[in-house]
Amino acid sequence: MAGFSLYCFINPRILFTLPSESPLFVVGSDKCSPETRRRRCRKTRGFVVSYAHSNPKIINPKKKSRYGQTLSPYDSDEEEELDDESDDDDWLLNDDFAEVAEYEKKKPKSQKQPIAKKGGKKGIVKSWETPEESETDEDDLDIGISRNVSSEKKKKEKKEKESWRLDGRGKVNSRKDVEKLYPRLSEEIDLDPKWVPLLDYLTTFGLKESHFVQMYERHMPSLQINVLSAQERLDYLLSVGVKHRDIKRMLLRQPQILQYTVENNLKAHISFLMGLGIPNSKIGQIVAATPSLFSYSVENSLRPTIRYLIEEVGINETDVGKVVQLSPQILVQRLDITWNTRYMFLSKELGAPRDSVVKMVKKHPQLLHYSIDDGFLPRINFLRSIGMCNSDILKVLTSLTQVLSLSLEDNLKPKYMYLVNELNNEVHILTKYPMYLSLSLDQRIRPRHRFLVELKKVRKGPFPLSSLVPNDESFCQQWAGTSVDKYLAFRQRLLLKEFANKYEKRG
């Protein structure tokens, strides 16, 4: 007689079947007495007859498909795929935003395939197929149930830990509690109580409610990360040299950092920087200056940028690390455009040979960021207006490329006027001492000039600009013939006097 397997609802959360061959389930057997059948019926009360198959399968009835439902805003043990949004100015963003884990780890739980055991080997069972039959016993079921309960307990404990506030004041369970803690933020966005532990943690870096609003508007998922994952990622950045005070600025510029995994993203980018020969002591500064670099693929974006600097621009491989230290933003630029346009402009405007422009990039790679119309042209035209020819301008820019970044009204013009009117020099001296334009007028040029005049150690004629070049100790020893303390005291009095004069003019 055909046998039937019966589903047993002993535990409402666990559904399993027992083999149809079991004598307990043979119905209508001539070998069973009425008393035996009654006893078996009492034992099998609560069983429901179903189709015959014998493979045990443990099912969690609370495990629902995510399709059509709101996604959980918290990290699980599985890495979620990162959003590819980035800074508006990071227009070179590659689709390899962050290296992803295997597809199987990223599929919705409803799509993941259960694993069936057969002969001690694991096999994938499609959701629409019937698992193959296999032998089992009650001990295996007990082990499966125990492991399932243990796993559920660990997950529950982890969620409990993640949801507690950092100060030990317990959990925030209602939106009213949230409104008391973060009233302004609650007005701006629909704040979930589960976000509070992360907000509490981020406040330790100086972030306030207004900053959270900015982060939310810039990249909303950044506030939905669980606090343990966020802490792991920021702790790693601190461990490679990022300053605690820089975390706030980095998160405001690139809140996606909270989503970048340590193993698949952060470590790969840090290793790339170290591979350029950048010392460990400088890594934190570069990351803090350009946090958006983590949103660029190492292989598809960052390495090609370095290759372009070497092969197309002409920077020596040994100097690439120094160039990146001077201007980390160069890693996230379209170099083919910025280099070609600036090289062509300097070549046409000043007759600059390629070697001279390469020297400029090596000394001051920031020039690749400067606007031609608002940066290059006004300063070049100013140097022309004071009597410098193109060849002289090229000498100055090759020696001191940062001239292209100096303010005309607050820097270049006042220094030129002081050079001509007070130091009695002609403009052509700047080709020999271009450094003069980079020195502070208030802190270096004027104090040293006035100090030597007071000591009556200034000869008639042009003031020697070479006295402005050495440090304070060398200046006092070689030019002033006095102590450093005496010079510093004089400079302090002069600064106070100049400040008082400016204050009176403003009044």
PyMOL commands that set and color helices and strands:
alter all, ss='L'
color gray80, all
select helices_A, chain A and resi 23-25+34-43+103-106+109-111+138-163+175-181+183-188+193-203+209-218+220-224+227-239+244-253+255-259+262-275+280-289+291-295+298-313+317-326+328-332+335-350+354-363+365-368+372-385+390-399+401-405+408-421+427-431+434-438+441-454+465-468+472-480+484-506
alter helices_A, ss='H'
color red, helices_A
select strands_A, chain A and resi 6-11+14-17+47-49+115-118+121-124
alter strands_A, ss='S'
color yellow, strands_A
deselect
rebuild
show_as cartoon
